[in-house]
Amino acid sequence: MTLRQQNQHASEFRLPADVDWHMLDKSKFFLLGAALFSGVSATLYPVVVLKTRQQVMKTTTTSSSSSPPSCTRLGLNILRREGVRGLYKGFTTSLTGTIPARALYMSTLEITKSSVGSLATKAGGMSEPAAAAVANGAAGLTASVAAQLVWTPVDVVSQRLMVQGGQGGLSTRYAGGLDAFKTIVRVDGLRGLYRGFGMSIITYAPSNALWWSSYCITQRSVWMNLGYRGSNCGSETQAAVPSSAVVVGVQGLSAACAGGVSALLTTPFDTIKTRLQVLGNEGGGRRPPTVMQTVQTLVQEGGWKACYRGLGARWASMSMSATTMITTYEFLKRLSTKVQE
């Protein structure tokens, strides 16, 4: 196939119709979004707890058990010692903060995607596939940075509640989310709530940009391989319309692939960020550790592979989260579409 034929083939391709920002009923979008994503968060929260506990466990290379327990063993230990409630520590706090954070994320994502996509095709002269990938990447990065203004304090509080009572957990005890919030502000001021903010940006901004770009490219590739393409403008032949089950399947597969890649590349940053946020003021009034000190401690405990603690749980969490989130998100957008006259 010549380059010209490839370009023509690409121009003939039609993704299933997307729902743009201007097509959404915003009040329905945010109201239904809060309900749907709260359910998704509740389902996936135990995996986040397991990942967090693995990352903050303190081990030494000289101990008989130099590596954290597996997710399965850790989960069973939590259920035996703390019951199901142990897998949902900090959930109320997390959910309370996640609702406004996700609303900010979704609105920033859609506005940026629409604006950058239009600018890239009209002013930049980019092809539609390239413009879509660039727009999705820029949208993911921008939305992540905006949402971290809310998510970082929520992470700091909820993660401290997650590890209470566990191996390598905190010496400070909190009565709940509000008590943890007050204690952190009293001890460290507002800076304490934003501990690890820089690492959160380094972790989530590139990860989101990579995820949305990968998702866009993967989904387009799958659709092309399935043969869903239309004809050139002016032809009477119409693009094939996939069934709802096929759409959900393609979106889920694309999301899982993108989530797995992002988890593999960003887990070391997430481990460092989590340690900074959870163990930051456990030093009895001493200055919290720096990023380099945190890395050195991890390496002393288990070598460089310690930076990948919780990879299995994070991979599973991100893949499952990506699959459920994107299918829920696309479903939400279609539920919230304005009635077209």
N, C-alpha and C positions, 0 to 999 in steps of 0.2 A: 504494500500500500504506500503510495507516494505521500509526501508531506501535504500536498494540496488535498488529496483524498482524506487524510487524517483530519485536517482542519474542517473539511466539509462534513465528515462523519461526526466530529465534535459539535459542529453547529446544528446538526440535525437532532442531536440528543435533547430530550426533554425530561427533566426531573418531574415527579409528581408536584402539582402546584403547591408552592409554599405560601404561608400566610405572613404577610408583612405587618410591620408595626401599625401602619395607618389603617389596616383592615380590622384591628382588634377593638372590641368593646372593653375599654380599660378597667372599668369597675368590675365587670364579670371576670376578666383576666386575673386581677389580683385577688379577688374573693375566692374564686374556685382554686386558684393556685395555692393559696394558704392552706386550704383543706386537703387538696391532693398531695402536696409535698409534705405536709405534716404526717400523713399516713405512711409515705415512703420513708421519711426519716425515722419513724418509730420502728419500721421493719428492719432497717439497716443499722440502727444504733448499737446493738450488741457487738457487732464486728468492729465498730470504731472504738468501743471500750477495750476490746481485746488488743487491738493494734496499739492503743495508747499505753496500756499496762506493759506490753512487751518492750516498748521503746524506753520507758523510764526505769525498768528494772536494773538494779545495780549488781553486777557480777564482777568477779575477778578472774584473771587467767590462771591463778594458782588454786582456785577452789575446785572441789570435786565436781561441781556442776557449773561449768564455765559459760554456758549458754542458757538463755531463757527457755522456759518450757514451750512446747508447741501450742498453737492456738487451741487445738482440741483439748489438750491436757489442762491448759490454763482455763478454758471455759468450764470444764468439768469441776475444777477446783473452786471456781467462783460460785458455781451452782451449789456445790456441797457446803461451802462455808457461809455464803451470803444469800443463797437463793436467787430467784429470777431478778429480784430487785437489784442485785449486784451488777447485773448486765445493763441496768438502766439508770445508774448513778449519774446525776447531772442532766438527765434528759429534759426535765421541765425547764431548767435554765437554758439549755441548748435550744429547745423549741421556741421559747419566748424571744430569744434574740435572732433565731434563724428566720422567722417570718418577715421582719422588716429587712433583714440582710438579703434575703432571697428576692424580695420585691425590688430592692435597689439593683440587685444583680440582673434580674430579668429585664427591667426597663432600660438599664444602661446597655445591656447586650443587644436588645432589639433596635434601639435608636442608633447605636454605633454601626451595627451590621447594615442597616438600611442606608445610612449616610455614606459610609465608606464604600459600600458596594456600588452605589450610584456614582460617587466621585471617581472610583477606579475605572468604571466602564466609560463614562462620558468624558471626564477630563484627562484621565490617564491612558485612555485608549486600550485598556487591557481586554483580553477575551473574557467571555462570561465565566468559564471555569476558573481562570486565574483570579478574576475579580472576586468570585465567591469565596475562594480559599483565603485570599488576603483579608476580605471583609470579616470572615468568621474568626480568623486569628486575631485581628485588631479588636473585634468585639469581645472575644474571650479575655484578652489581656486587660482591656479597659474596665470591663465589668468586674473582674477579679479585684483590681486595685480599689475600685469604688466600694465593693462589698466588704473588703478587709477593714474598713473604718468601723464597721459594726461587728464583723465576725471575729476579729482578734480579741476584743474584751470578752466576748462570749466564749471563745476557745479557752482563754486563760482561766475563767471561772469554772466552766464545765469540765475541763480536763483535770483540774485539781480535785473536783468531786469524784471523777471517775476512778482515780487511783487510791482513794482513801480505803484503808483496810486491806490493801493488797501487798504482795511481796515487793519490797523496795518502794513502798508508798510514802506519803508525806507524814512528817512528825506533827505538823499542824492539823488540828481537827476542826472541821466546819459543820455547823448545824444545818446548813443548806446553802442554796445559791446566794441569797441575800447576805447571809453572814460571811460567806467567802468574799463577796464583792466589797463589803464594808471593811473586812480585815485587810484585804489587798490594798485598798485605797488608804487606810490608816497607816499601814506599814511603809508602803512604797509610793503613795500618791497615785495620780492618774497614770504616771509612767509605768506603774506596776501592771495596769490593765492592758497596756500596749507593749508589754515585754514580748520580744520575738516578732514585732510588727515587720521589721525589715526582712527577717527570714521568711515570714509569711508571704510577703510580696515576691521574694526570690523563689519560693516554693510554688505558689499558686498562680502568679501572673504568667510566667512562661508555660506552666503546666496547662493552664486554661487556653492560652493561645495555641499551644501544640495540640491540645485535645480537639478544639473546635475546627482547626485546619485539617487535622487527621480525619475527623469525623466527616467533614465535607468532602474530602478527596476520596475516602473509603466508600462513602455512600454513593458517590457519582460512579466510581469504578464498578461497584456491585450492580448498580442499575444498568450500566452499559453492557456488562457481561450477561445480564438477564434479557437484554434485547429491548428494553423500554426506550425507544427513541422515535422521534417523529420525523417529518420530512421538512424540506426547505420551505421558506415562506412562499405562499402562493400556490402550493400544491394542495390538492383536495384530500390527500391522505392525512389522517389525524393520528396523533401520538396514542399509543396503547395506554389504557388506564389500568393500573394494577389494582388488585383487590386490597381491602383494608388489612387483611392478614399478611399479605406480601409486604405492604408498606411497613407494618410494625416489625416484621421479621428482618427486613433490610436495615431499618433504623436501629434495632436492637443489636444486630451483628456488628454494624459499623461503630456503634457506641462502645461495645465491649472491646473491640480491637483497639480503638483510640484510648480507652481507659487503661488497658494493660500496658501500652507503650508509655503513657504518662506516668503510671505508677513506678515502672522500672527506672525511669530517668530521674524522678524527683524524690524517691523515698529517702535518700540520705539527707536532703534538705529538710524533709518533714520530721525526721528523727531528731535532728539538731533543734529545730523550731520547738518541737514538743518538750524537749528537755529544758530549754530556756524558759518556757512558759510554766512548766510544772514545778521544776526544781529551783527556779530562780531566786526565791527568797527563803530557802531552807537553810541558809548559812548562819542563822542566829545573829542577824544584824549586819553581817559582813556584806561587802559589795557583791551583787550577783555575778556569776561567771560570764565571761565574754564568749563569743562564738568560738574563738580558737581554744579557749580553755575547755569548753564543752566537747569539742572535737577530740582534744587530747585525752580527756577522761574516757570517752567512748573507746578510743584506740587502746588505751591502757586496759580497759575491761575486757575487750574481746577482739582486738585487732580492727582492721578496716571493715571487716564484715559486720562489725557491731553497728555501723552506720546504716546497715540494711535490716536492722531489727524491725520486725513487724511487716516485712515485705509481703509475706504470704497473706496476712490479714488485709494489708492495704491494697494488694493486687485484687483480692476477692472483693473488698469493699468498693474499690473504684470501678471494677468491671460490672459488679451488680448494680452499683449506684448509677453508673453511666447508662446502663441498659434500661433500668426502671425510670431514671430521671428523664432521659430523652424521649422515651415512648410516652411517659406522662406529660412531658412538656409539649410535645407535638399534638397530643390529644387535647391538652388544655387550650392550645392556640386555635384548634379547630372548633372547640366548644365555644370559644370566646369571639369567634368571627362575627362581625356585624352582618345583619341581614342585608344582602345586596338588592337594591331596587332594579 
